[in-house]
Amino acid sequence: MMQFVIPDYLRYTPYPSQATLLTWLEDSNSLTRYILQNLQAGQESVPQQEILNPPHWEFGHISWFHEFWVHRSGLEANQSWLSNADGLFNSSLVSHATRWELQIPDLDKLFAYNQATFERTADLLGRPLRNEQLYFITLSIFHQDMHNEAFAYMWQTLGYPQPFMPNHQSTNLQIPIRDLAFSGQTRQFGSQLDEGFIFDNEKWVHPIQLEPFSIASHPVTNGEYLEFLQSQANQLEAWTPFYWKQDGRQWYERHFDQWQILQENNPVRHIRHDQAQRYCEWRRRRLPTEHELTTLYSSEANTYQSTGLWEWSSSTFQPFPGFTEDPYRDYSRPWFDGRHQVLKGWSAYTPERLRRTAFRNFYEIQRADIFCGFRTCSIE
């Protein structure tokens, strides 16, 4: 007799309460609408670049993703509220380069599509729901949260005004600057069932033998990076952060549409992976692995300084032992290509509900538009 196996994604319990999910949905969706409503005329036309999307396309994609998984069961055969929604907004089918060529519906139609999808989900959340429905609603909210953060990256790239206020970032300025020593030990990394919602690249928990390591309590600062940049060996344009400029003897950093005097005590941000690597070589230090960063983040919060930035690791994004895909197959597997590097932590534009120690972010090494920085480890 065949035994029915319950798919992993139906066992990511406990799910948030339906009241919590409704609050999250309202929060995330209202932020998306606020961002789009505050675009000035003409700002929706952006240059075709790998790190950008047409903003109206991205808005339509967010609504499509939610409708597709929550209300259409992930099946193209189930009709969408919007005509040709799959042909316009399914990112698995619509190549990046063609998104500038599509006949996107006008903004009023996109807002109506978004509102219709939101109202259907809000109605669902007032009824008893199965685990499958709770999973896809949670996934869709988190997907929208990530795109809201991506709007912040894109607005920074384009020099637009800050699209929304960053989330509160508490910092303990009394933490002494030092290396934090961790002994060699076997630790468990990854996620397991009964921990609540997880993403498939966190599967499954597994032991790793960590060698002893010492990691900086603080991220690399603007002042430290400037010292590197002004050293005889590193006076190359390639090592200059993209949003920095020098006027006479004064350095400036662009934050969205504002050029500001460089604050030397702030963590350096918008740094490519190769720039972080070169800095480490110059300091005779190294980047931490993703497991070392996870270990740091799992320690007492008052022992290290949070950055408010995603932090580069030396780890290539690869599956953990036992990895299997969840229904949204393009979330992880296509990016196990050897070209993506793991970042840990969160940025000030990441909502609290996504800030988990186990979360694995990943980007190609040339990306500096994301709000990212780094810290270093000593070389034993």
Secondary structure as UniProt FT lines:
FT   HELIX           8..11
FT   HELIX           18..37
FT   TURN            41..44
FT   TURN            50..51
FT   HELIX           55..66
FT   HELIX           67..71
FT   TURN            73..74
FT   TURN            76..77
FT   TURN            83..84
FT   HELIX           85..89
FT   TURN            91..93
FT   HELIX           96..100
FT   HELIX           107..124
FT   TURN            125..126
FT   HELIX           131..158
FT   TURN            173..174
FT   STRAND          179..182
FT   STRAND          185..189
FT   TURN            193..194
FT   HELIX           200..202
FT   STRAND          206..210
FT   STRAND          213..216
FT   HELIX           222..229
FT   HELIX           232..234
FT   HELIX           237..239
FT   TURN            242..243
FT   STRAND          244..247
FT   TURN            248..249
FT   STRAND          250..255
FT   TURN            256..257
FT   STRAND          258..261
FT   TURN            264..265
FT   HELIX           273..283
FT   STRAND          285..286
FT   HELIX           290..297
FT   HELIX           301..303
FT   STRAND          310..316
FT   TURN            321..322
FT   TURN            329..332
FT   HELIX           333..335
FT   STRAND          340..345
FT   TURN            348..349
FT   HELIX           352..354
FT   TURN            357..358
FT   STRAND          361..364
FT   TURN            365..366
FT   STRAND          372..373
FT   STRAND          377..378
//
